């Protein structure tokens, strides 16, 4: 089935239905479908900070469609459906406010570089300072000698406060 041939309203309803079947209500996410020249753009906005963006992306990625050139593998213009998932702007502002002073202390203190800064029964989180404006968080599984292949990049204390809030409330630093 081609999602491009559906009307914007039909596609929006189909995506909402799929999200609802996977436990995401209209209080958690919003869906907006619009025409973008000869393509269709789907904007899925997460409105609940307890909802992981990656979980929403798992549900909605099947609605993406792209037409490729057979020789160059370039995406052709027209008849494509682009799905974009993002958090609502400012969604974490209220929940991270009490964590900002702690995050600033950790980020500005050299004694935390390369050290464990948090742990739960399954994982622990380490911070590594790359330079004066960038640090990385790594989430390790306890009992394993290597870190997760991905890192959470920090540019300022707000990023660390969001990761700390996620770790406390969701159990992972990753969106």
LOMIVEX-613679 format. One record per residue (C-alpha): residue in three letters; x, y negated, z negated; residue number from 0; chain. Coordinates in Angstrom, 3 decimals. Layout:
<rs>
R res       xx       yy       zz   n chain
R ala        X        Y        Z NUM     A
...
</rs>
This chain:
<rs>
R res       xx       yy       zz   n chain
R unk    0.000    0.000    0.000   0     A
R unk    1.274   -3.417    0.920   1     A
R unk    0.752   -5.986   -1.797   2     A
R unk    1.410   -8.758    0.733   3     A
R unk   -1.863   -7.988    2.520   4     A
R unk   -3.878   -8.523   -0.674   5     A
R unk   -5.305  -11.936   -1.432   6     A
R unk   -3.577  -13.874   -4.197   7     A
R unk   -6.587  -13.309   -6.452   8     A
R unk   -6.621   -9.533   -5.801   9     A
R unk   -2.884   -9.238   -6.426  10     A
R unk   -3.163  -11.283   -9.617  11     A
R unk   -5.995   -9.062  -10.884  12     A
R unk   -4.063   -5.893   -9.984  13     A
R unk   -0.953   -7.059  -11.863  14     A
R unk   -3.001   -8.143  -14.896  15     A
R unk   -4.754   -4.757  -14.940  16     A
R unk   -1.411   -2.926  -14.795  17     A
R unk    0.005   -5.086  -17.578  18     A
R unk   -3.082   -4.488  -19.722  19     A
R unk   -2.803   -0.710  -19.187  20     A
R unk    0.750   -0.992  -20.538  21     A
R unk   -0.316   -2.891  -23.658  22     A
R unk    0.252   -6.518  -22.596  23     A
R unk   -2.752   -8.779  -23.147  24     A
R unk   -3.468  -12.260  -21.833  25     A
R unk   -2.112  -13.578  -25.161  26     A
R unk    1.237  -11.920  -24.356  27     A
R unk    1.664  -12.771  -20.663  28     A
R unk    0.212  -14.937  -17.926  29     A
R unk    0.256  -14.173  -14.205  30     A
R unk    0.223  -16.734  -11.419  31     A
R unk    0.224  -15.726   -7.746  32     A
R unk    0.721  -18.279   -4.987  33     A
R unk    1.652  -18.465   -1.336  34     A
R unk    5.190  -19.571   -0.586  35     A
R unk    5.390  -20.300    3.129  36     A
R unk    5.046  -16.833    4.704  37     A
R unk    5.765  -15.006    1.457  38     A
R unk    3.949  -14.493   -1.830  39     A
R unk    5.412  -15.600   -5.170  40     A
R unk    4.304  -14.010   -8.431  41     A
R unk    5.238  -15.788  -11.668  42     A
R unk    4.812  -13.718  -14.821  43     A
R unk    5.339  -15.774  -17.985  44     A
R unk    5.817  -14.118  -21.364  45     A
R unk    4.026  -16.161  -24.056  46     A
R unk    4.735  -13.950  -27.083  47     A
R unk    8.312  -13.900  -28.466  48     A
R unk    7.816  -10.331  -29.747  49     A
R unk    7.364   -9.062  -26.176  50     A
R unk   10.562   -7.934  -24.486  51     A
R unk   11.049   -9.430  -21.030  52     A
R unk   12.646   -6.198  -19.792  53     A
R unk    9.475   -4.239  -20.657  54     A
R unk    7.327   -6.661  -18.655  55     A
R unk    9.779   -6.456  -15.745  56     A
R unk    9.533   -2.639  -15.757  57     A
R unk    5.788   -2.898  -15.234  58     A
R unk    5.821   -5.689  -12.642  59     A
R unk    8.871   -4.819  -10.507  60     A
R unk    6.868   -2.291   -8.483  61     A
R unk    4.890   -5.200   -7.010  62     A
R unk    8.012   -6.665   -5.335  63     A
R unk    8.235   -6.011   -1.608  64     A
R unk   10.950   -7.031    0.817  65     A
R unk   11.346   -6.533    4.560  66     A
R unk   14.961   -5.911    5.584  67     A
R unk   16.780   -6.185    8.903  68     A
R unk   17.787   -2.619    9.817  69     A
R unk   21.319   -3.584   10.884  70     A
R unk   22.409   -6.367    8.548  71     A
R unk   20.176   -5.467    5.586  72     A
R unk   19.287   -9.138    5.206  73     A
R unk   15.886   -9.927    3.742  74     A
R unk   13.641  -11.139    6.535  75     A
R unk   11.490  -14.239    6.156  76     A
R unk    7.805  -13.538    5.765  77     A
R unk    5.604  -10.740    4.409  78     A
R unk    7.626  -10.453    1.185  79     A
R unk    6.345  -10.466   -2.389  80     A
R unk    8.728  -11.961   -4.953  81     A
R unk    8.021  -11.265   -8.638  82     A
R unk    9.682  -13.523  -11.209  83     A
R unk    9.449  -12.861  -14.952  84     A
R unk   10.504  -15.439  -17.536  85     A
R unk    9.818  -16.533  -21.075  86     A
R unk    7.606  -19.557  -21.624  87     A
R unk    9.678  -22.691  -22.130  88     A
R unk   10.325  -23.348  -25.825  89     A
R unk    8.847  -20.016  -26.946  90     A
R unk   11.621  -19.418  -29.492  91     A
R unk   11.959  -22.979  -30.868  92     A
R unk    9.779  -22.487  -33.952  93     A
R unk   10.916  -18.971  -34.836  94     A
R unk   14.651  -19.735  -34.662  95     A
R unk   14.606  -23.031  -36.574  96     A
R unk   15.518  -21.428  -39.949  97     A
R unk   18.303  -19.392  -38.292  98     A
R unk   20.086  -22.299  -36.569  99     A
R unk   22.331  -23.313  -39.524 100     A
R unk   23.491  -19.700  -39.949 101     A
R unk   24.086  -19.349  -36.201 102     A
R unk   26.126  -22.563  -36.115 103     A
R unk   28.251  -21.340  -39.024 104     A
R unk   28.964  -18.002  -37.308 105     A
R unk   29.650  -19.569  -33.925 106     A
R unk   31.977  -22.277  -35.270 107     A
R unk   33.917  -20.083  -37.700 108     A
R unk   36.950  -18.237  -36.286 109     A
R unk   36.814  -15.554  -38.992 110     A
R unk   33.828  -13.940  -37.207 111     A
R unk   35.655  -13.496  -33.866 112     A
R unk   35.675   -9.793  -32.993 113     A
R unk   33.770   -8.900  -36.173 114     A
R unk   30.500   -7.205  -36.979 115     A
R unk   27.879   -9.837  -37.771 116     A
R unk   24.751   -7.652  -38.138 117     A
R unk   23.665   -4.033  -38.420 118     A
R unk   20.661   -1.801  -38.860 119     A
R unk   20.332    1.978  -39.207 120     A
R unk   21.079    2.639  -35.489 121     A
R unk   23.249   -0.208  -34.222 122     A
R unk   25.624   -2.987  -35.140 123     A
R unk   26.321   -6.293  -33.418 124     A
R unk   29.789   -7.784  -32.858 125     A
R unk   30.677  -11.258  -31.624 126     A
R unk   33.684  -11.981  -29.414 127     A
R unk   34.698  -15.547  -28.616 128     A
R unk   35.782  -15.919  -24.995 129     A
R unk   36.682  -19.628  -25.124 130     A
R unk   35.505  -22.812  -26.834 131     A
R unk   32.156  -22.838  -25.004 132     A
R unk   31.308  -19.157  -24.522 133     A
R unk   31.014  -16.125  -26.764 134     A
R unk   29.587  -12.660  -26.182 135     A
R unk   27.513  -10.390  -28.395 136     A
R unk   27.832   -6.638  -28.020 137     A
R unk   25.429   -4.120  -29.497 138     A
R unk   27.119   -0.849  -30.471 139     A
R unk   25.404    2.434  -31.215 140     A
R unk   26.621    3.653  -34.588 141     A
R unk   28.924    6.647  -34.339 142     A
R unk   30.055    5.806  -30.795 143     A
R unk   33.485    4.343  -30.076 144     A
R unk   32.539    2.136  -27.114 145     A
R unk   30.203   -0.836  -26.764 146     A
R unk   27.136   -1.155  -24.596 147     A
R unk   27.967   -1.939  -20.958 148     A
R unk   26.099   -5.221  -21.179 149     A
R unk   26.722   -8.255  -23.311 150     A
R unk   24.534  -11.101  -24.483 151     A
R unk   26.192  -14.387  -23.504 152     A
R unk   26.133  -17.272  -25.983 153     A
R unk   26.700  -20.870  -24.960 154     A
R unk   25.421  -22.586  -28.094 155     A
R unk   24.027  -21.825  -31.542 156     A
R unk   20.450  -21.613  -30.235 157     A
R unk   21.397  -18.580  -28.121 158     A
R unk   22.837  -16.840  -31.175 159     A
R unk   19.768  -17.742  -33.261 160     A
R unk   17.489  -16.184  -30.603 161     A
R unk   19.621  -13.011  -30.571 162     A
R unk   19.543  -12.891  -34.382 163     A
R unk   15.752  -13.290  -34.421 164     A
R unk   15.316  -10.563  -31.786 165     A
R unk   17.614   -8.203  -33.688 166     A
R unk   15.668   -8.752  -36.902 167     A
R unk   12.183   -8.490  -35.361 168     A
R unk   12.608   -6.203  -32.347 169     A
R unk   15.712   -4.237  -33.298 170     A
R unk   17.873   -5.295  -30.365 171     A
R unk   19.622   -8.468  -29.165 172     A
R unk   18.534   -7.901  -25.578 173     A
R unk   15.437   -9.413  -23.990 174     A
</rs>
